[in-house]
Amino acid sequence: MPSRRNKGGGSKGKKGWFKYAVIAVAVALAGGLSFYFLTVVPQREQAEVEALFQQGNWYLNAGKTLRAIEYYGHVIKREPGHVLAHNGLGMAYRSAGNPVRAESVLRHALSLDRNLVDTYNNLAIIYAETESLEKAEATYRGALAIDPTSAVMRYNLGAFYAQVGSYTEAVEQYKSAVELRSDLYQAHNNLALAYIALGKTSEAVAAYEISIKLNPRQSRAYYNLGLAYEEEGHFDQAAGYYEKALARNLTVPDVHYHLGLAYAGMQRQDEALVQYEKVLTLDASHKQAHYRIGLLLVEARRYNEAERSLQKAISSDPHFADAHYNLGRLYMKQKKPEQAASEMALFTSMSAYNKEVENLTRILLYMPGDATSHWELGRVHEKYEQYDRALAEYQTALQIRPRFPQAEKSLQRLQSLEVQ
């Protein structure tokens, strides 16, 4: 009997222990599941969302805009408040040629977070590209109200002002940008271009020198700095920078041409001739190279050869006033008064036109992608009834700024005149 009681009591004790053990396991399991669902699962989901977002960024940078739109869409579906994904999606729609949708997405991103400067920047880009210029300026200003110390935003606002031809305002913003970040070489470079547009060559030289010191690999900046020194009459320094531009593979005809001008300014005529001839191997119709060769041949009293070179310059551009003038002077040396008088008359009739053209082509030497200058040059051509040239300049302006309203109106007006 005692043994039975002991056995029964032992069995009961084991059952009690098992009961409490099961409860303990259940509690521990419940706690583990809570930790898993509250911590591990969200972390894993967040990692998956981040991976989708980065994939969208990769596709956008690779120019695969439809795939970028797809991946940003996956992110937003899983996390509707993902502001950066909305930003990426907006810029993907922009790249896909859908500015209306881009604006809508970016405005929604702004509603999610009104303090994210990047959203303002992206939205301002859309406004600028769609020629909503007042909205673009206000949006850039809105970003600066949030972060007035953003050098990048100052730079972007400066670029906007330069795009619309407001170079004084561009200078102000670029100067603020480099005060905030002195190592921003692009801002120094663009500050120099804005100074050039304002006719402040000395200030441009100083800005270019800083830009090149910060980034010595800018072949175009070397060329532009050479142009600025050439304008100042410092031909030896100009030549040095043109040579550096060529050493960095900026082998376009105009670099050789201006190197020739610099050599001529230093009285190194033989070297100048070599550069002008190099230009013609790259561009046989380069009017300025033919013209300069003609002048060198006149100096050498090789009049017949000089005449041919000047005529080639005029053949490339019948409205080349300086070529007509110097050909007239050559005819006087050759005792051909009637031909000389004819060329001088042509020069007189074309000089005003050429002066206006030269003022704008100077800016385009430095900034060939300046849409405003191309449009203004087109207006000069149209003013003097050079309609084919005007048409080409308006079309170039619109290639650079596809929705440039003044260029669109000028082109439409000119095309309507041709139809009539």
C-alpha positions in Angstrom: 0.0 0.0 0.0 2.7 2.5 0.8 4.4 1.8 -2.4 1.2 2.4 -4.4 0.7 5.8 -2.6 4.3 6.7 -3.4 3.8 5.8 -7.0 0.6 7.7 -7.2 2.1 10.7 -5.6 5.1 10.6 -8.0 2.8 10.4 -11.0 0.8 13.4 -9.9 4.0 15.4 -9.3 5.2 14.6 -12.8 2.0 15.7 -14.3 2.1 19.0 -12.5 5.7 19.6 -13.6 4.8 18.9 -17.3 1.8 21.2 -17.1 3.8 24.1 -16.0 6.6 23.3 -18.4 4.1 23.4 -21.3 2.8 26.7 -20.1 6.3 28.0 -19.8 7.1 26.9 -23.3 3.9 28.5 -24.6 4.8 31.7 -23.0 8.3 31.6 -24.3 7.0 30.8 -27.8 4.5 33.6 -27.7 7.2 36.0 -26.7 9.5 34.7 -29.4 6.8 35.1 -32.0 6.1 38.6 -30.8 9.7 39.5 -31.1 9.9 37.9 -34.6 6.8 39.7 -36.0 7.6 43.0 -34.3 11.3 43.1 -35.1 12.6 40.5 -37.5 9.8 40.6 -40.0 9.8 44.4 -40.4 13.5 44.4 -40.7 13.4 41.9 -43.5 10.5 43.7 -45.2 12.4 47.0 -44.9 15.5 45.4 -46.5 13.4 44.1 -49.3 11.9 47.6 -49.9 15.3 49.1 -49.8 16.6 46.6 -52.4 13.7 47.4 -54.7 14.4 51.1 -54.3 18.1 50.7 -55.1 17.2 48.6 -58.1 14.9 51.5 -59.3 17.8 53.9 -58.9 20.0 51.7 -60.9 17.6 51.4 -63.8 17.0 55.2 -63.7 20.8 55.9 -63.9 21.1 53.3 -66.7 18.5 55.1 -68.7 16.0 52.2 -68.4 13.1 54.4 -67.4 10.2 51.9 -67.8 12.0 49.4 -65.5 12.7 52.2 -63.1 9.1 53.2 -63.0 8.2 49.5 -62.4 10.5 49.2 -59.4 9.7 52.5 -57.8 6.0 51.4 -58.1 6.8 48.2 -56.2 8.3 50.3 -53.4 5.4 52.7 -53.2 2.9 49.8 -53.2 4.6 48.3 -50.2 5.4 51.6 -48.5 3.1 54.4 -49.7 5.0 57.1 -47.7 8.4 56.4 -49.2 9.3 59.9 -50.3 12.5 59.1 -52.0 10.7 56.5 -54.2 8.2 59.2 -55.2 11.2 61.4 -56.1 12.7 58.7 -58.2 9.4 57.9 -59.9 8.9 61.6 -60.7 12.3 61.8 -62.4 11.8 58.5 -64.2 8.5 59.9 -65.7 10.5 63.0 -66.7 13.1 60.8 -68.5 10.3 59.0 -70.1 9.0 62.3 -71.6 5.9 62.6 -69.4 6.4 65.9 -67.5 2.7 66.1 -66.4 2.9 62.8 -64.6 6.3 63.7 -63.2 5.0 66.9 -61.7 2.0 65.1 -60.2 4.2 62.5 -58.5 6.7 65.1 -57.2 3.9 67.3 -55.9 2.6 64.3 -54.0 6.1 63.7 -52.6 6.2 67.3 -51.4 2.9 66.7 -49.6 4.5 63.7 -47.8 7.5 65.7 -46.6 7.7 69.5 -47.0 11.2 69.7 -45.7 13.0 67.4 -48.2 15.0 69.8 -50.3 15.6 67.2 -53.1 11.9 67.2 -53.9 11.9 71.0 -54.5 14.9 70.7 -56.7 13.4 67.9 -58.9 10.1 69.7 -59.1 11.9 73.0 -60.1 13.7 71.1 -62.9 10.4 69.9 -64.3 9.0 73.5 -64.2 12.1 74.9 -65.9 11.9 72.3 -68.6 8.3 73.0 -69.3 9.0 76.7 -69.3 6.9 77.4 -66.1 9.7 79.8 -65.2 7.9 81.6 -62.4 7.0 78.3 -60.7 10.6 77.0 -61.2 12.1 80.1 -59.5 9.6 80.0 -56.6 10.3 76.3 -56.1 14.0 76.8 -56.0 13.4 79.7 -53.6 11.2 77.4 -51.5 14.1 75.0 -51.1 16.5 77.8 -50.0 13.9 78.9 -47.4 14.3 75.5 -45.9 18.0 75.2 -46.2 19.7 78.6 -47.1 23.1 77.0 -46.6 22.7 74.4 -49.5 25.5 75.1 -51.9 24.1 72.7 -54.4 20.7 74.4 -54.4 22.4 77.8 -54.9 24.3 76.3 -57.8 21.1 74.9 -59.3 19.3 78.2 -59.0 22.3 79.9 -60.6 22.1 77.4 -63.5 18.4 78.2 -63.8 19.0 81.9 -64.1 21.8 81.3 -66.7 19.4 79.1 -68.7 16.9 82.0 -69.0 19.6 84.6 -69.6 19.5 86.3 -66.2 23.3 86.4 -65.8 23.4 89.0 -63.0 21.2 86.8 -60.8 23.2 83.7 -61.9 26.4 85.4 -60.7 24.8 86.1 -57.3 23.8 82.5 -56.8 27.1 81.0 -58.0 29.0 83.3 -55.7 26.9 82.2 -52.8 27.5 78.6 -53.8 31.3 78.9 -53.7 31.2 80.9 -50.5 29.3 77.9 -48.9 31.5 75.3 -50.6 34.8 76.6 -52.0 35.6 73.2 -53.5 32.6 73.2 -55.9 34.5 73.5 -59.1 31.4 73.4 -61.3 30.1 76.5 -59.6 33.4 78.4 -60.2 33.3 77.3 -63.9 29.7 78.4 -64.4 30.4 81.7 -62.5 33.1 82.3 -65.1 30.6 81.7 -67.9 28.1 84.1 -66.4 30.9 86.8 -66.1 31.7 86.2 -69.8 28.1 86.8 -70.7 28.2 90.1 -68.8 31.4 91.1 -70.5 33.5 90.8 -67.3 36.4 89.0 -68.7 38.9 89.7 -65.9 36.5 88.2 -63.3 35.9 85.2 -65.6 39.7 84.6 -65.7 39.9 84.5 -61.9 37.0 82.1 -61.6 38.3 79.8 -64.3 41.7 79.6 -62.6 40.1 78.5 -59.4 38.0 75.9 -61.2 41.0 74.4 -63.0 43.0 74.3 -59.8 40.2 72.3 -58.1 39.8 70.0 -61.1 42.7 70.0 -63.6 41.0 67.5 -66.0 38.6 70.0 -67.5 39.7 70.3 -71.2 36.9 72.7 -72.0 37.8 75.0 -69.1 41.3 75.3 -70.4 40.0 76.3 -73.8 37.6 78.9 -72.3 40.3 80.3 -70.1 42.5 80.6 -73.2 39.7 82.6 -74.9 39.4 84.9 -71.9 43.2 85.6 -71.9 43.0 86.1 -75.7 40.3 88.8 -75.2 42.6 90.5 -72.7 45.5 90.5 -75.2 47.6 88.1 -73.1 48.5 85.8 -76.1 51.3 83.9 -74.4 49.0 82.8 -71.6 46.2 82.1 -74.0 48.5 79.8 -76.1 49.5 77.9 -73.0 45.9 77.1 -72.1 45.0 76.2 -75.7 47.9 73.8 -75.8 46.7 72.2 -72.5 43.2 71.8 -73.9 44.7 70.0 -77.0 46.8 67.8 -74.7 43.6 66.8 -73.0 42.1 65.7 -76.3 39.9 68.7 -77.1 40.8 68.5 -80.7 38.1 70.6 -82.3 38.9 73.0 -85.1 38.3 76.2 -83.1 41.0 75.2 -80.5 43.6 75.1 -83.3 42.2 78.3 -84.8 42.5 80.3 -81.6 45.9 78.8 -80.9 46.9 80.2 -84.3 45.5 83.6 -83.3 47.6 83.5 -80.1 50.7 82.6 -82.0 50.0 85.4 -84.5 49.6 87.8 -81.5 53.0 86.7 -80.3 54.5 87.4 -83.8 55.0 83.7 -84.4 53.5 83.7 -87.9 54.8 80.4 -89.2 53.4 78.6 -86.2 50.1 80.4 -86.7 50.0 79.3 -90.3 50.5 75.7 -89.2 47.5 75.9 -86.9 45.2 77.5 -89.5 46.1 74.8 -91.9 45.4 72.2 -89.2 41.9 73.7 -88.9 41.3 73.2 -92.6 42.2 69.5 -92.4 39.4 69.2 -89.8 37.0 71.6 -91.5 37.7 72.6 -95.1 35.0 75.3 -95.0 36.2 77.1 -91.9 35.9 80.7 -93.1 38.0 82.2 -90.3 41.0 79.9 -91.1 40.8 80.8 -94.8 40.6 84.5 -93.8 43.6 84.4 -91.5 45.7 82.5 -94.0 44.8 85.2 -96.5 46.0 88.0 -94.1 49.3 86.1 -93.5 49.8 85.8 -97.3 49.2 89.5 -97.7 51.9 90.3 -95.2 54.2 88.0 -97.1 53.3 89.9 -100.3 52.0 86.6 -101.9 49.0 88.5 -103.3 47.6 86.0 -105.7 47.5 83.2 -103.1 46.1 85.7 -100.6 43.3 86.6 -103.0 42.3 82.9 -103.3 42.2 82.5 -99.6 40.1 85.5 -99.0 37.7 84.5 -101.8 37.4 81.0 -100.1 36.5 82.8 -96.9 33.8 84.8 -98.7 32.6 81.6 -100.5 32.0 80.0 -97.1 30.2 83.1 -95.9 29.2 85.8 -98.5 28.3 88.2 -95.7 31.8 88.0 -94.1 32.3 91.8 -93.9 36.0 91.7 -92.8 36.9 89.4 -95.6 35.3 91.8 -98.1 37.2 94.7 -96.5 40.6 93.1 -96.7 40.0 91.7 -100.2 39.2 95.3 -101.2 42.4 96.5 -99.7 44.3 93.7 -101.6 42.7 94.8 -104.8 44.0 98.3 -104.2 47.5 96.9 -103.8 47.0 95.0 -107.1 45.8 98.3 -108.8 42.3 97.0 -109.4 40.2 100.0 -108.3 36.8 98.9 -109.6 37.0 95.5 -107.8 38.3 97.3 -104.7 35.4 99.7 -104.7 32.9 96.9 -105.1 34.3 95.0 -102.1 34.4 98.1 -100.0 30.7 98.8 -100.8 29.9 95.3 -99.7 31.8 95.8 -96.5 29.9 98.9 -95.7 26.5 97.3 -96.3 27.4 94.3 -94.1 29.4 95.9 -91.3 26.4 96.7 -89.0 25.1 93.1 -89.4 28.5 91.6 -88.7 29.0 93.7 -85.6 25.7 92.4 -84.1 26.5 88.9 -85.1 30.0 89.1 -83.5 28.6 90.2 -80.2 26.6 87.0 -79.9 29.0 84.6 -81.5 31.6 85.7 -78.8 29.3 84.3 -76.1 28.6 81.1 -78.1 32.4 80.5 -78.3 32.3 79.9 -74.6 28.8 78.5 -74.3 27.8 76.7 -77.5 24.9 75.2 -75.6 23.3 78.6 -74.6 19.8 78.5 -76.1 19.1 82.2 -75.4 22.1 83.3 -77.4 21.2 81.1 -80.3 17.7 82.5 -80.3 19.0 86.1 -80.2 21.5 85.3 -83.0 18.6 84.0 -85.0 16.7 87.3 -84.5 19.8 89.2 -85.8 19.9 87.0 -88.9 16.2 87.5 -89.4 16.5 91.3 -88.9 19.0 91.4 -91.8 16.9 89.0 -93.9 19.2 86.1 -93.6 16.3 83.7 -93.2 18.1 80.4 -93.6 20.6 81.3 -90.9 17.8 82.5 -88.6 15.9 79.3 -89.2 19.0 77.2 -88.2 19.6 79.2 -85.0 16.0 79.0 -83.9 16.1 75.2 -84.5 19.3 74.9 -82.5 17.8 76.9 -79.6 14.9 74.5 -79.6 17.1 71.4 -79.7 18.8 72.8 -76.5 15.5 73.9 -74.8 12.7 72.0 -76.5 9.9 74.1 -75.0 11.6 77.5 -75.4 8.6 79.7 -76.1 10.4 82.7 -77.7 12.2 80.4 -80.1 9.0 78.5 -80.9 7.2 81.7 -81.7 10.1 83.0 -83.8 10.4 79.7 -85.7 6.6 79.6 -86.4 6.6 83.3 -87.6 9.6 82.6 -89.9 8.0 79.4 -91.3 4.7 81.3 -91.9 6.7 83.9 -93.9 8.2 81.1 -96.0 4.8 79.7 -96.8 3.5 83.1 -97.9 
